[in-house]
């Protein structure tokens, strides 16, 4: 792979032996995905990161659960950080926390938990972070347009994007295009796009299903 590109590579595997095999032949400074706050996983993966000079993505969940609240995620983040730095000697800048983006289909408020976690990790620890932002739309209708929103890279204001005004690069948006947002405005885009997740066809299908259910309820003995 490194013969084909000079871009940095993230070595992603849940199998420790596979991670070590990749790290042993990697040329340069790798990124490992990932470790959790589980003691056994940290004992297996963090020494590899130290030995091979890798940065490590860490998820604040443990054997018990994926925490649904920011408080527990912060507790586990501190546990990972203390273990990585104090016990295994990794540099603090080599710990990259994934604050955990969860699907909003079951709980729309869960995205706010992710934003709270991001802010508190930044303020309390100053750590680097990465986020699987596309996770929020998992299992939802019209997932692909929602998933791709943070990747648009369009740096115009919402009203400019809507009316096709040029952005900083001189490009013009399509007339009538719904506002997109850069990754730093994820909160804005979630507030405005996710309620519109269903296509018009899907909304009509849902309405027909609802009408049918109401009719059957009325005529049922």
Phi and psi in degrees as a GROMACS rama.xvg file:
@    title "Ramachandran Plot"
@    xaxis  label "Phi"
@    yaxis  label "Psi"
@TYPE xy
-69.431  -14.8067  UNK-2
-77.5901  -13.9207  UNK-3
-100.221  -21.2983  UNK-4
-149.935  150.743  UNK-5
-100.433  9.79589  UNK-6
-73.8315  148.544  UNK-7
-66.3532  150.649  UNK-8
-118.466  138.429  UNK-9
-98.2379  121.739  UNK-10
-90.4628  115.078  UNK-11
-120.984  113.055  UNK-12
-162.498  146.975  UNK-13
-88.1636  -5.77387  UNK-14
-95.9801  115.54  UNK-15
-60.3444  -39.3791  UNK-16
-62.2341  -36.4533  UNK-17
-68.8342  -39.9395  UNK-18
-60.403  -45.6645  UNK-19
-66.7586  -37.4125  UNK-20
-62.1055  -42.3334  UNK-21
-67.5389  -43.3273  UNK-22
-63.1402  -35.389  UNK-23
-67.4542  -23.5044  UNK-24
-111.714  -1.16169  UNK-25
-70.7915  134.577  UNK-26
-101.262  113.773  UNK-27
113.016  -152.245  UNK-28
-111.527  109.086  UNK-29
-88.1452  169.164  UNK-30
-122.706  130.156  UNK-31
-105.776  133.76  UNK-32
-124.569  109.021  UNK-33
-160.526  176.752  UNK-34
-123.338  151.71  UNK-35
-111.989  -176.399  UNK-36
-83.6632  6.20247  UNK-37
-70.2598  132.89  UNK-38
-58.0358  -43.6128  UNK-39
-67.1798  -37.0546  UNK-40
-68.3254  -40.7983  UNK-41
-63.6976  -38.9385  UNK-42
-65.846  -26.5643  UNK-43
-87.4107  -40.6946  UNK-44
-96.4321  -39.6134  UNK-45
-61.7028  -39.2238  UNK-46
-61.7338  -33.1332  UNK-47
-64.6202  -43.071  UNK-48
-59.3273  -42.76  UNK-49
-65.6679  -45.7695  UNK-50
-63.235  -40.3996  UNK-51
-99.6903  5.39262  UNK-52
66.7285  32.6377  UNK-53
-93.3991  151.891  UNK-54
-84.1104  150.71  UNK-55
-128.808  127.188  UNK-56
-79.7802  132.178  UNK-57
-126.651  134.917  UNK-58
-107.589  128.254  UNK-59
-80.9101  63.2913  UNK-60
-134.879  161.45  UNK-61
-135.229  -164.94  UNK-62
-60.1846  -31.9621  UNK-63
-75.6731  -42.138  UNK-64
-171.009  167.69  UNK-65
-94.6245  109.899  UNK-66
-61.1567  135.713  UNK-67
-91.1925  -4.91717  UNK-68
-121.675  154.039  UNK-69
-67.8422  -32.7703  UNK-70
-58.6871  -48.9485  UNK-71
-66.7391  -35.9275  UNK-72
-63.4276  -36.8927  UNK-73
-68.5686  -38.9622  UNK-74
-59.926  -45.5157  UNK-75
-71.2003  -33.5104  UNK-76
-60.5003  -44.4556  UNK-77
-63.7634  -39.1004  UNK-78
-61.4034  -46.579  UNK-79
-61.6416  -45.7489  UNK-80
-62.7319  -47.3972  UNK-81
-61.7134  -42.2775  UNK-82
-66.635  -45.5777  UNK-83
-65.2564  -44.8221  UNK-84
-81.8508  -50.6403  UNK-85
-78.5487  -38.0816  UNK-86
-90.2389  -40.9151  UNK-87
-109.232  -4.80789  UNK-88
77.4895  20.9832  UNK-89
-74.7467  150.777  UNK-90
-73.8264  145.084  UNK-91
-60.5064  -33.2599  UNK-92
-72.7545  -9.77207  UNK-93
-92.307  1.73243  UNK-94
-101.147  117.105  UNK-95
-113.672  111.466  UNK-96
-88.1967  134.222  UNK-97
-98.1757  109.698  UNK-98
-71.4244  -4.7892  UNK-99
79.1242  96.3032  UNK-100
-90.7744  125.099  UNK-101
-113.284  156.858  UNK-102
-62.2976  136.922  UNK-103
-89.3425  -3.32202  UNK-104
-59.6206  -37.3324  UNK-105
-88.052  -31.1469  UNK-106
-149.174  99.8663  UNK-107
-60.2153  -24.2009  UNK-108
-75.1035  -11.9704  UNK-109
-64.318  -25.8238  UNK-110
-67.5518  -33.0471  UNK-111
-67.2338  -31.8213  UNK-112
-62.8508  -41.372  UNK-113
-62.1501  -43.9148  UNK-114
-64.3593  -40.9803  UNK-115
-62.083  -43.2284  UNK-116
-61.8118  -44.0666  UNK-117
-58.2223  -48.119  UNK-118
-63.5084  -41.4017  UNK-119
-72.9357  -35.9104  UNK-120
-63.5497  -41.9463  UNK-121
-62.0218  -47.0033  UNK-122
-73.2303  -38.2565  UNK-123
-89.2158  -31.3447  UNK-124
-121.573  -23.1068  UNK-125
64.5311  31.821  UNK-126
-85.5557  157.12  UNK-127
-70.8425  149.466  UNK-128
-137.42  154.671  UNK-129
-136.976  158.08  UNK-130
-148.896  132.104  UNK-131
-81.9422  74.9485  UNK-132
-60.8854  -28.3833  UNK-133
-68.3535  -13.2864  UNK-134
-60.6337  -27.6346  UNK-135
-61.2831  -28.8734  UNK-136
-97.3486  7.12408  UNK-137
-58.7592  130.05  UNK-138
80.3129  5.54357  UNK-139
-102.044  151.436  UNK-140
-63.2464  148.221  UNK-141
62.673  35.2709  UNK-142
-64.6461  -37.3888  UNK-143
-64.4915  -44.5894  UNK-144
-61.1  -38.1419  UNK-145
-65.6682  -44.1634  UNK-146
-62.1344  -36.0783  UNK-147
-84.2343  -9.3402  UNK-148
-55.9351  -47.7251  UNK-149
-65.4152  -13.8593  UNK-150
-93.3183  3.96447  UNK-151
-66.1114  -39.3198  UNK-152
72.0987  13.4538  UNK-153
-83.6556  118.564  UNK-154
-100.578  21.6187  UNK-155
-88.844  159.472  UNK-156
-67.2748  156.543  UNK-157
-53.8294  -43.7965  UNK-158
-69.3307  -28.3579  UNK-159
-71.2086  -41.4094  UNK-160
-63.265  -39.0056  UNK-161
-65.451  -36.3202  UNK-162
-98.964  10.2238  UNK-163
75.0135  26.2852  UNK-164
-74.5144  152.091  UNK-165
-67.3759  147.71  UNK-166
-96.1681  -169.343  UNK-167
-63.6701  -25.6893  UNK-168
-88.3423  -0.602818  UNK-169
90.5111  -3.19745  UNK-170
-76.9936  151.973  UNK-171
-112.543  141.938  UNK-172
-80.2769  165.751  UNK-173
-74.6857  139.513  UNK-174
-59.6333  135.951  UNK-175
79.3431  2.96614  UNK-176
-68.5036  136.743  UNK-177
-65.6561  147.09  UNK-178
-60.0433  133.651  UNK-179
-108.786  168.984  UNK-180
-138.425  150.266  UNK-181
-76.7531  169.465  UNK-182
-60.9187  -28.7268  UNK-183
-73.1586  -10.183  UNK-184
-113.949  36.1678  UNK-185
-59.4506  -38.975  UNK-186
-59.9531  -41.8717  UNK-187
-61.0855  -46.3938  UNK-188
-70.5635  -34.8044  UNK-189
-65.6463  -40.5688  UNK-190
-61.6253  -33.2527  UNK-191
-102.244  -29.0618  UNK-192
-95.0827  -38.8261  UNK-193
-63.1126  -33.314  UNK-194
-63.3017  -15.9246  UNK-195
-101.297  29.534  UNK-196
-65.902  -28.6633  UNK-197
-88.418  140.2  UNK-198
-69.7479  167.516  UNK-199
-61.1634  -35.668  UNK-200
-65.0279  -41.9323  UNK-201
-65.2383  -40.5968  UNK-202
-64.2013  -38.7406  UNK-203
-66.0544  -38.4009  UNK-204
-63.7339  -41.5814  UNK-205
-64.8879  -40.9076  UNK-206
-62.8971  -41.8708  UNK-207
-64.4515  -39.8184  UNK-208
-63.9858  -40.9607  UNK-209
-64.6199  -43.972  UNK-210
-60.6404  -42.3328  UNK-211
-63.2512  -42.538  UNK-212
-64.3011  -40.3132  UNK-213
-65.7238  -41.8402  UNK-214
-61.4937  -44.2092  UNK-215
-65.4465  -33.842  UNK-216
-68.3281  -39.8018  UNK-217
-67.6401  -40.8615  UNK-218
-87.3829  -11.0908  UNK-219
-70.525  141.905  UNK-220
